[in-house]
């Protein structure tokens, strides 16, 4: 059984997840902690629960999902793992933020440890996450699917009754529709959806009520 701890971080209210099991190994997904108190809350949870982070996973390279990867690197020695197609984004988090907010971040971010392989499986404790290629919001967007626990972490590909934007640089509406209707829609209906922003959902409800999933 996995435990999923959700945090809502930074000015864009991004969802960061710490996923652990009974072995106390855990993965951190989309570490968006920006403010110092957010960073400390994340570290406190990991340490107070006696968890051992073994992977720092990124659904995509946008800054709001990766503000805090430097803290995970400094505290636990982990570098981000991401699709090679989003290397251009995660390699310039300060530049991304400056383009949006006009503020230059005075932080140093770690380079990716490695890039996901096709059909890769990420292991932690006694569980595993399948890396699903779900581009569209960004060219390197992925989702992480735990079949045993019927859970999927979709980043900004799928939200509750909505989807991620495709009007950012290198976004693709055609790609995100394929990701939604051919990849995520193929998951079991009772799969819980942990989104990149906003509340949780499930695949069955999304297929029935989300207009982008049932078009």
N, C-alpha and C positions, 0 to 999 in steps of 0.2 A: 504494500500500500504506500502511495506517495502522499506527502504533505505539501501543499502549495500555499506559500505565504505571498500575498500580494501587497505591493506598495504603490501608492499614487504619488508620483514625483514631478517636480519642476513646474515651470510656468505653463507648460502644455498638458499637464495632468496625464503624464505617461504612466503606463502600468509596468512595473518591474516585478519579476517573480523570482523567488527562491524555492526550488523544488528539491525535496529531500525524501529519503526513505529511512527504514529502521536501522540501516547501517550508519546513519549520520553523514554519509556522503551527500553532497548537494551540487546542483548546478545553479548558476545565476543567469537569468534570461533577461536581456535588454536592460542593462543597468543605467537608468536615467537619473540617478541621484545628482542633483545640481547644488542645492544649498548645503552648507556644512551640517546642519541639523539632519538633513535627509541622509547624507552619507553616514553620519554617526548612527542613525536609527537602523540602517541596513547592517552595519558592522555589529552593532549591539545585538541585533536579532541572531545573526549567524553565530556569534561568540556565546551568547547566553543559552542558545539551544545546543551548543556543543557540536556544531556542524563543521564539516570539512569540505570547502568548495573545491571541486575538481575540474570544472569547466566554466568558462565565461562565454556564453553563447549570445549571438546577435541575430535577430530575425532580418535586420537590414542595417544600413549605415547612417541613417539620419541622426543628427546631433541629439535630439531629445531622447533617443533611446540609448545613447552612449555617453552622456555627460559624466557618468560615474565610473567608467571603466578604469580610470587611473587609480581610484581608491581601491578597487578590487586587486589591481596589480600591485599597489603598494602594500596592502595588507596581507595578501595571500599568494602573490607571485604569479597570478594568472594573467595571460594576455588574451585578447578577444579572439574568438573563432567565428568566421563569417564567410559568405560566398565571395569568391574572387571578383565577381561582377560588381560588388559594392566596395571594393578596395578604394576606389577613387573618392568615395564619400567618407569612409571612416578614417582615412589618412589625413583629412582636413576638417576635423570637428570645429576648431576655432574659426576657420574661414567660413564654414556653413553658418555658424551663429552670428558672425559679424555681418554677413550678407542679409540676415533677417532682422537682427536687432541693432546693428551699428555698434556693437560692443565686441572688442577683441578679448577673448579668454586668455588669461595669463596662466595657462596650465599646460603641462606636457603629457601627452597621451601615448600609451604603448602601441607599438605596431601589432598587427595580427600575428598570433602564434602560427596559424596555418589557415588554409581555406578548405571548405567542405568539398568532399568528393561526391560524385554522383551516387545517389542511394545510400549515403553514409548512415551509420547507426552510432549514436553517441551513448556511451555507457556510464552509469554512475550507480554505486551500490549494487543492488540486484535488479535494477531497472534499465531500460534503454529508451532512447528517443530516436525515432526515424526522422531524418532530415528530408522534408518535402520541398521541392522547388516550386515556389509560388510567386513568380515575378509579376510586375505590373505597377505597383506603387514605386518600386525601384527595380532595376534590372536584376539585382541579386537577391531579391526577397525570398525568404524561406519560412516554412512553418515547422514546428517540432511536434511530432505525434507520438504519444505513448499509447500503443494499442492495448496493452494489458490494463491500463487504468482508464481507457476511453477518454483521453484528454488530448487537446491540441492547442498549441500556442501559436497564434496566427499573426502576431505583430500588427502591422497596419494593412494587411490584406483584407481581413474580414473583421468587421465590427458587428455589434448587435443591431440587426436590421439596417446595416449600412456597410460601406466599404471604404478603403483608403483612397486618397486622391491620386490621380494619375497625371495632373497638370504640372508636376514638378519636373525638373530636368531629367531626361531619360525615362520618364514614366510612360506607361503604355496601357491604354484602356483595353485593347485587344488581349494583351497578355494577362491582365488582372481578371478579365472575364473567363479566360481559359483556366486560370488558377482556381477561380471560384467554382466554376461549373463542371470542370473535368477532374480536378484534384481534390479539393475540399469536399465537394458534394458527394464524392465517392466514399467518404468515411461513414461509419455507422451513424444512424440517426441520433443515438443517445450519446454521442461523443460530446463532451463538454468543451466549449470554446473559450479559451482565455485570450482576450483581445489586447491589442496594444494601447487602446484608450477606451474608457467607458466600461460598462458592466459586462459580465459573462453572458454566454448564451449556450446554445447547443445546435448541432448540425441539423437536426430534424426541424426545429423552429425556423432556422434560417432558410432551409429549402422550401418551407411552406409559405413564409411570410416576407422574406427579404426579396425585393423585386429583382435584385442583381443575381440572385442565386436561382431563381425559377423563371428567368426570362426565356 
